Amino acid sequence: MMEHIDQSEGLFESRKQELFFYSPYSFLRTPSQDALFRTTVKEPLIKKIHHRQIDVIPVEVDHQTFLFLVEHLSWDSDYFGFPTYRLHSVLFEKTDQRRLTAAVLHFKERFFNQPGRYCFTDVPSEDIVLLQALTGAGFRLIETRMTYYLELQKYSYERYPVREATHPDIPNLRRVASEARNPFDRFHADPIFDPIKADAFLATFAEESVKGFADYTMVPDEPGTPPDAFLTAKLLRDEWPVIGAKVSKMVLSAVSSKTCKGWYRKLISEMAYYLQSQGADYAFMHPASTNKAVFYAYENLGCRLGQVTHVFSFS
């Protein structure tokens, strides 16, 4: 095990050009790409490897070693009722497509020899060799995600009445989250997930956000408008000194088209003001590539496209 841990540290450098784009902050122009790769990709994954939070699974093909970095997700496993894993990355020296595809096939045979396991991975468009290997080895494309970002210190837009969600709002938020089914998101597009349970998962996520999972959950505060629209955010303050930039994330949203039509854009705008007031310089969000109405709202508010990633799974 220690041999492969040491080997993984060296192989990170071999894949630095592609692995940089695994950083959730790759859209930033400062700090440098080298600094972002080190602080938001390499060092966090190595730390998880050393703490045994990530398993390093070696695969040999034609005397070349490929290291698959896999993390068991306990909460997801308990909630959905089957062992759930995330493939963070694959490390290797320069190789050809045939060897890499063969390595992914061997990984599948080895990893899925225990029935019931489920594994997903989120791969940026820039890692084209791995994307081709995953498709060649039979992984399913589940979702394509965009990263949009907003420069908050330059932000200026119309204001709207909003407030922080409280516990009495939870029934509304749960209902709206479960009803706002997107057939193209990961939990509804992947056939392994039961649609009803996926709806309930989003409802639970909304509830736990109000209870503290999110740093802030925002709802409308307009007379006659119920809390049937919400947006959650994480400040990510602990990461600001690490990455050298003040970046926050807008996470989950849902809006009732019956009682809160038009409130999605309003909530995004007001959350931008809130994050700005907390000292953040940037905000980012991860919509599905199929959500054209969301893109229109983002572009209307001055957001920019920062990244595209693809979610694959196998079970």
WOFENRA-V991500 format. One record per backbone hydrogen bond with DSSP energy under -1.0 kcal/mol. CO is the residue of the C=O (numbers start at 1). NH is the residue of the N-H. E is the energy in kcal/mol with one decimal. If there is no record, write none. Layout:
co: {CO	CO}
nh: {NH	NH}
e: {E	E}
//
This chain:
co: {1	2	3	4	5	6	7	8	11	13	15	16	18	19	20	23	25	32	33	34	35	36	37	37	38	41	42	43	44	45	46	47	48	48	49	55	57	59	61	64	66	67	68	69	70	71	73	74	75	76	77	83	84	85	86	89	91	96	97	98	99	100	101	102	103	104	105	106	107	108	114	118	119	120	121	123	124	126	127	128	129	130	131	132	133	134	135	140	143	144	145	147	147	148	149	150	152	161	163	166	167	169	170	171	172	173	174	175	176	179	182	185	186	190	194	195	196	197	198	199	200	201	202	203	204	205	206	207	208	209	209	216	217	218	219	222	226	228	230	231	232	233	233	234	236	237	239	240	245	246	246	248	249	252	254	256	260	263	264	265	266	267	268	269	270	271	272	273	274	275	276	281	282	283	284	285	287	288	290	291	292	293	294	295	296	297	298	304	307	308	309	310	311	311	312	313	314}
nh: {5	6	7	8	9	10	11	12	15	16	19	20	21	22	23	26	28	36	37	38	39	40	41	42	43	45	46	47	48	49	50	51	53	54	52	70	68	66	64	61	59	91	57	88	55	86	77	78	79	80	81	118	73	120	71	69	67	100	101	102	103	104	105	106	107	108	109	110	111	112	117	85	314	87	312	310	127	128	131	132	133	134	135	136	137	139	138	313	311	289	309	306	307	285	304	283	155	221	219	169	170	173	174	175	176	177	178	179	180	181	185	189	190	193	198	199	200	201	202	203	204	205	206	207	208	209	210	211	213	212	214	233	165	231	163	225	228	256	254	218	251	215	216	249	239	240	243	244	247	281	282	284	234	232	230	260	263	267	268	269	270	271	272	273	274	275	276	277	278	280	279	152	248	150	250	148	146	291	292	295	296	297	298	299	300	301	303	149	147	125	145	123	142	143	121	140	119}
e: {-1.9	-2.5	-2.2	-2.1	-1.2	-1.1	-2.0	-1.5	-1.2	-1.2	-3.2	-1.8	-1.2	-1.9	-1.7	-1.5	-2.1	-2.4	-2.8	-2.1	-2.7	-2.4	-1.3	-2.6	-2.5	-1.8	-2.5	-2.3	-1.9	-2.2	-2.5	-1.8	-2.7	-1.3	-1.5	-2.6	-2.6	-2.7	-1.8	-2.5	-2.3	-2.9	-2.9	-2.6	-3.3	-2.6	-2.2	-2.5	-2.5	-2.7	-1.6	-2.4	-2.8	-2.0	-2.6	-2.4	-2.6	-2.0	-2.6	-2.3	-2.4	-2.2	-2.2	-2.4	-2.5	-2.4	-2.3	-2.3	-3.5	-2.5	-1.1	-2.5	-2.4	-2.8	-2.6	-2.8	-1.7	-1.5	-2.1	-2.4	-1.7	-2.7	-2.0	-2.3	-1.6	-2.7	-1.1	-1.9	-3.6	-3.1	-2.6	-4.0	-1.2	-2.0	-2.8	-1.8	-1.6	-2.6	-2.4	-1.8	-1.7	-2.2	-3.0	-2.1	-2.8	-2.5	-2.2	-1.9	-1.7	-2.1	-1.8	-2.9	-1.6	-1.7	-2.4	-2.3	-2.1	-2.1	-1.8	-1.8	-2.6	-2.5	-2.2	-2.2	-2.9	-1.7	-1.5	-1.6	-3.1	-1.1	-1.0	-2.0	-3.3	-1.5	-2.2	-2.4	-2.6	-2.3	-1.6	-3.0	-2.4	-1.8	-1.6	-2.8	-1.6	-1.2	-2.7	-1.7	-1.0	-2.7	-2.0	-1.7	-2.7	-2.4	-2.3	-2.0	-2.1	-2.5	-2.3	-2.4	-2.6	-2.7	-1.9	-1.6	-2.3	-2.9	-2.2	-2.2	-1.1	-2.1	-1.5	-2.3	-2.4	-2.6	-2.6	-2.0	-3.0	-1.8	-1.7	-1.7	-2.1	-1.9	-2.7	-2.9	-2.1	-1.3	-2.7	-2.6	-2.7	-2.4	-2.7	-3.0	-3.4	-1.3	-2.4	-3.0	-2.6}
//
